Amino acid sequence: MRAILLFFILFGMWLLMSGHYTPLIVTLGIVSCSLAAAMAHLMGGTDEEGLPTHMFARLPSYLVWLCREIITANIDTGRIILTQDVKEEWFSVPTSQTSDAGLVTYANSITLTPGTVTVDVIYDKNEGTRFLVHALHPDFGDEVRGGEMDRKVSIVEDGL
């Protein structure tokens, strides 16, 4: 069932991004999406971790929030670069995610936001999982350390 859902997700994205709807092209899209979904299923990539359907309902509101953060960070990054006020810093930030999908979502969200990059994942038995983050300016580091993104990703992941 998950492989079929993956096919429809892939084909829907393919239709949105293709822009060509001739019978030959659509047929090739169906074939390629079918092969990709079948290969993902055979490799075990359509399990709960590979296709986290429990996150789908809460994902749109998170993506709207993330897009707003990306736009704001773009403006701030441009201002910092134009004023030559770069004061980069490295720091680690704790994570509260319980699954690999949650960790990847959080790490990628940090990296998608201009001015910050997730560089490494640090696993420690005592402290838990932490990310090593590079920030272009301490203001960006303060935003990540504030934990709002971590909380929002946890809500998407667990529905808390």
C-alpha positions in Angstrom: 0.0 0.0 0.0 2.8 2.4 0.8 4.5 1.7 -2.5 1.3 2.8 -4.3 1.2 6.0 -2.1 4.8 6.7 -3.0 4.0 6.2 -6.7 1.2 8.8 -6.5 3.4 11.3 -4.6 6.2 10.8 -7.1 3.9 11.1 -10.1 2.1 14.1 -8.7 5.4 15.9 -8.2 6.5 14.8 -11.7 3.4 16.2 -13.2 3.8 19.5 -11.3 7.4 19.9 -12.3 7.3 18.5 -15.9 5.0 20.9 -17.6 4.7 18.6 -20.6 1.5 16.5 -20.9 1.8 14.7 -24.2 0.8 11.0 -24.1 4.4 9.8 -24.6 5.8 12.0 -21.9 3.1 11.2 -19.4 3.5 7.5 -20.2 7.3 7.8 -19.6 6.5 9.6 -16.3 4.2 6.7 -15.2 6.8 4.1 -16.1 9.7 5.9 -14.3 7.6 6.7 -11.2 6.4 3.0 -11.1 10.0 1.8 -11.4 11.2 4.2 -8.7 8.4 3.2 -6.3 9.0 -0.5 -7.0 12.7 -0.2 -6.3 12.1 1.8 -3.1 9.7 -1.0 -2.0 12.1 -3.8 -2.8 14.9 -1.9 -0.9 12.6 -1.5 2.1 12.3 2.3 1.6 8.5 2.4 2.0 8.4 1.4 5.7 7.4 3.9 8.4 10.8 5.4 8.5 11.3 5.7 4.8 7.8 7.1 4.1 6.7 8.7 7.3 3.0 9.1 6.6 2.2 10.1 10.2 4.0 13.4 9.5 2.0 14.3 6.4 -1.0 16.0 8.1 1.1 18.4 10.2 3.7 19.1 7.5 1.9 21.8 5.5 1.7 24.2 8.4 5.4 23.6 9.2 6.4 24.2 5.6 4.5 27.6 5.6 6.3 28.6 8.8 9.7 27.4 7.4 9.2 29.4 4.2 8.5 32.5 6.2 11.7 31.8 8.2 13.7 31.3 5.0 12.5 34.6 3.6 13.3 36.5 6.8 16.8 34.8 7.0 17.5 35.7 3.4 16.9 39.4 4.1 19.0 39.2 7.3 21.8 37.4 5.5 21.8 39.9 2.7 22.0 42.8 5.2 24.9 41.1 7.0 26.8 40.5 3.8 26.2 44.0 2.5 27.3 45.7 5.7 30.2 43.3 6.1 29.1 42.4 9.6 30.0 38.7 9.4 30.9 37.3 12.8 30.7 33.6 12.2 30.4 31.1 15.1 30.3 27.3 15.6 28.1 25.8 18.3 26.2 22.6 19.1 22.5 22.5 19.7 20.5 19.6 21.4 17.8 17.8 19.5 14.5 16.4 20.8 13.6 14.3 17.8 13.1 10.6 18.4 13.3 9.2 14.8 15.7 9.5 12.0 13.1 11.2 9.9 12.7 13.9 12.6 16.4 14.4 12.9 16.8 14.7 9.1 13.9 17.2 9.0 15.4 19.3 11.7 19.0 19.2 10.3 17.8 20.1 6.8 15.6 22.9 8.1 18.6 24.5 9.8 20.6 24.2 6.6 17.7 25.5 4.4 17.6 28.6 6.5 20.2 31.0 5.1 23.0 31.9 7.4 23.1 28.5 9.2 24.4 25.1 8.2 24.2 21.8 10.0 27.7 20.4 9.7 27.7 17.2 11.8 25.5 15.0 14.0 27.0 14.2 17.4 25.7 11.1 19.2 26.5 11.0 22.9 25.0 8.6 25.5 24.9 11.2 28.2 23.8 14.3 26.3 21.7 12.7 23.6 21.9 13.7 19.9 23.3 17.2 19.1 24.0 19.0 15.9 27.1 20.9 15.1 26.0 24.1 13.4 27.9 26.9 11.7 26.2 30.4 11.7 27.2 33.4 9.7 26.3 35.7 12.6 25.5 35.2 16.4 22.0 36.4 15.7 21.4 33.3 13.6 22.9 31.1 16.3 20.6 32.6 18.9 17.6 31.8 16.8 18.7 28.2 16.4 19.6 27.9 20.1 16.2 29.4 21.0 14.7 26.0 20.1 11.6 27.1 18.2 12.5 25.1 15.1 13.3 22.1 17.2 9.9 22.3 18.9 8.0 22.7 15.6 9.8 19.7 14.1 8.9 17.7 17.2 5.3 18.6 16.7 5.4 17.5 13.1 7.2 14.3 14.1 5.1 13.3 17.1 2.1 15.5 17.1 2.8 16.8 20.6 
